[in-house]
Amino acid sequence: MDETERSGLKLVGSDGEFGGEANGSCRIKKEDASDVELLDAYSRAVITVVDTVGPAVVGIAVAKRGGGPEMSGAGTGVLIAPDGYVLTNDHVVQGSDQVTVTLQDGVTLPAALVGTDPATDLAVLRAEGAGLPYANLGDSAALRAGQLVIAIGNPLGFQSTVSTGVVSALGRALRSREGRLIENIIQHTAPLNPGNSGGPLVDSRGRVVGINTAIIMAAQGIGFSVPANTARLVVSQLLTHGRVRRGTLGLAAQQLPLNRQLARYYHLQNKFAVEVVAVSERGSAYQAGIRQGDHLVSLNGQIVESVDDVHRILADWPIGKELPVVLLRGTELMHVPVTPVESAG
């Protein structure tokens, strides 16, 4: 018995186990070869995406003066049209006096702010250029948990950095800096660092499915992206109006538990209602007869149990179109139609 047999080791050769060829060549086991093929397929998918989308990813540099010493910042963006339109985060360019974008090949272009939407942490720039590489927005509603995603950006100033992961969860919600709830946030495991903000989250077919917006610094492998479907709507409004038009009722409100006896009496499904704590005399709610102390229970037939529910419905409701509102005033259930007007904010 030789040393190889005594040690329990086996070499795999042309005959399946020990290959006695003089040159000592060995063959990889079939199961190992399968693993290698899978890894090669994964690598090819990532490489193809990076080759396709990478040239459309730009570094963003901003200068902020504001009457004091000049401050600078950096982030990432993605070109979404050949004539220089760039999608990024609002917090990347917020308060900036000067913005430049740097392409993958090192060319730096001045850029102007087209519009921002702090409520979704998105912004659109236009770089001075034409015939630029660009990426396509995909359908974020088609994403599934476990799906491969790729983040491309400039974390900590390292240009064109690629990281991969999977979709961890869908339908998350995050607070924007102005306090609004951003819906349908994508949670994923592609590592993000400061500087990734505004960069694309891409699927295996090279479609931008999200815009990376936040990380939890103390966590491992938790990143968040604004879905591409939200971005598409925001971009459309920013290009058309320079802002995102949202309706308002002209009131301030808070959540409170709904009286269970009243809920049973009126066959309401609510556990909570939205109490009106203040009404602007110039707002549409006041004009419609809504008063402080009223309890909103539904808008357009949809249950409302929080201020976020009210914002969500108003976001999809046409400005200037009458909105059916059901409320409780004391023990009386009332139907009050209100016409939302455009929010000044």
Secondary structure, 3 states (H helix, E strand, C coil): CCHHHHHCCCCCCCCCCCCCCCCCCCCCCHHHHHHHHHHHHHHHHHHHHHHHHHHHEEEEEEEECCCCCCEEEEEEEEECCCCCEEEECHHHHCCCCEEEEECCCCCEEEEEEEEEECCCCEEEEEECCCCCCCCCECCHHHCCCCCEEEEEECHHHCCCEEEEEEEEEEEEEEECCCCCEEEEEEEECCCCCCCCCCCEEECCCCCEEEEEEEECCCCCCCEEEEEHHHHHHHHHHHHHHCCCCCEECCEEEEEEECCHHHHHHCCCCCCEEEEEEEECCCCHHHHHCCCCCCEEEEECCEECCCHHHHHHHHHHCCCCCCEEEEEEECCEEEEEEECCEECCC
